Amino acid sequence: MADKSHEPAESVSATPPELRAGTGYLLTRLGAESRRRWARMLTEHGMTPHHYGALMTLEAVKVTHQQHLAELIGVDPRNAVSVVDFLERRGLIERTRDPADRRRHTIRLTAEGRATAGTLRRAGEVIERDMLAGLTGDERTSLHALLQRLFEVTVDR
């Protein structure tokens, strides 16, 4: 009989239970998997997470200033310039001088930007549906409520 002590143990999960016992570890691994899937989808559309955040934010707020958009999507205002420039070159947003303050630009989605935001949203919904497919509807609702609460008390204070 062959010695199998050096072969990997077969189990349902390749991740050791000691690691899976930590909430932080689970959040990190699931976040990384979600980011990987989102990055692949966004790359297929020639976008980055910052581009996606800007489009979704503009869809929600309709019109804003570049600095406020940077704050809303969590990007340093200096880095927001390249995000806005990229979206403008693609015809997804339009920048116009703010009539109330000529030093500032207002930003809004174009019709193409609204269509692209819809396409990206639907693609994101597919990713989310796939990641949460192993949960019941009630479990998905509970998970979302818990994550929302955790977000409120740690990130969105």
Salt bridges, closest charged atoms under 4 A:
GLU33 OE2 - ARG36 NH2 2.45
GLU33 OE2 - ARG37 NE 2.65
GLU59 OE1 - ARG121 NH2 2.14
ASP76 OD2 - ARG78 NH2 2.90
ASP85 OD1 - ARG95 NH2 2.54
GLU88 OE1 - ARG95 NH2 2.51
GLU94 OE2 - ARG108 NE 3.43
ASP98 OD2 - HIS65 NE2 2.57
ASP101 OD1 - ARG103 NE 3.02
GLU152 OE1 - ARG149 NH1 3.87
